Amino acid sequence: MKFACFLPGLLLVPTILFADACFDCHVQETPGAVTQWQQSGHATANVGCRSCHGDDHDKILQGNAPVVAAICARCHQQAFAEHSESKHGTALHTGWGCTRNLPGRDQGECRFCHEEGSTLPLTDVMCSRFLKQSSEMGQLGCNRCHMVENACGSCHGNHLTDLAIVRDPAVCAKCHMGPDHPQWEMWQTSQHGTLNRVQGRSVGPDCQLCHMPKGSHNVSQGITATPAGQVYPPEKYAAERAKMIKLCRQCHAGRFAEAELAAADAIRDQSKQLVAEAAEIISELYDRKLLDPMPHDRPAHPVRQHELVLDGQMLYEDISHIERLFFTMKKFALAKTYKGAYHQNPAYTHWLGNAELKMLLVDIRAEASRLQERRGHNNAGVTTLEERLTILQGRFKRGVISQQEYSERKAELLRELTQ
């Protein structure tokens, strides 16, 4: 089936664009898209419908011919290369799980893709929270942000080319807002955001000025950790921090910028220690079979089945109450605390972040005590030698104690058994 691209009124656009007639139908079916294209740089540059959408109309109608980033890369090579280097260029690949939480793509991490000793992929997309959703929720609530790797239109719009759209920091807010990563709210209510609103970006820097300098599509420049707070290796950390200091020095003294970023680093590390304490409390409850319900008494986790999952694959549904408290602590309060520090927002750093983080730890400790008391355990103790050995082994596996400590404590417990 052939279709036309003749658009009346665009007399300056060469007729080579209109050899096939897209216009007759689409001016009726999608007039907004036609108008946007008419006003775009694509129309001026002779980039017609077929250039991006192809000419298989049936495939297009079935939704099987998306305009992916690789199509845009045919013309926009530099932007695509920069985009591919950033966290925006890392989508939900087979086996790579929640990929933005990885410092990099280490091909040796086979377990992200395969069971031990197997070459078969576990699943097409290994992000557990995505896999738990309905297809509708997955598409609207997950993919609209997390498939940004292959969708330039996520930021630019599908048929417009006006750069004013992507130079407005509000374009970032669609994804970078909410309880798990409120960068938009943090920036808006920070001194930077206030100055930007009152005096413009020459005085108050915005998202693009700090994270997309000179129009770069590598939005991860200058960032020294993954979105989950996993710090990059020293060499990469130093290189990225130097980039951010260079940006900050456009307005601030270098020493001031270094000190502020170092303080944010410290807040991040201190906050992660609180989360680690909470995770250890829950892990020990699991070792002692005190969680209610235990993982084997719930619907199976989409990736880990009936394991306890407290990392980036953790769910917010089909879990125990104490795990739900931990999810809020790790996913929401931790992010508000240290990302608030990096975005120079004292309220998010302290009251919306740090205070909530510590109060949730209070709740987790209290819930742990309740679970122990309900089963006849006291806070200090464990009832059997077998249980003590199980807990000790769990601490060693999680890296809480060293090999030497594990061996020494295990020997002590075994000596008790023979006495």
Secondary structure, DSSP 8 states (H G I E B T S, - for coil): ---B---TT-TTS-GGGGSSBBHHHHHHH-HHHHHHHHTSHHHHTT--HHHHH-S-HHHHHTT-----HHHHTTT-HHHHHHHHHSGGG----TT--SGGGSSS--TT-GGGTB-TT--SBS-S---HHHHTS-HHHIIIIIIHHHTGGG-THHHH-SS---HHHHTSTHHHHTTS-STT--HHHHHHTSHHHHHHHHH-TTTS--HHHHHSGGG-S-TTTT--B-TT--B--HHHHHHHHHHHHHHHTTTS-HHHHHHHHHHHHHHHHHHHHHHHHHHHHHHHHHHTT-SSS-GGGS--BTTTBTS---STT--SSSS-HHHHHHHIIIIIIHHHHHHHHHTT-HHHHIIIIIHHHHHHHHHHHHHHHHHHHHTT--SS--S-HHHHHHHHHHHHHTTSS-HHHHHHHHHHHHHHHH-
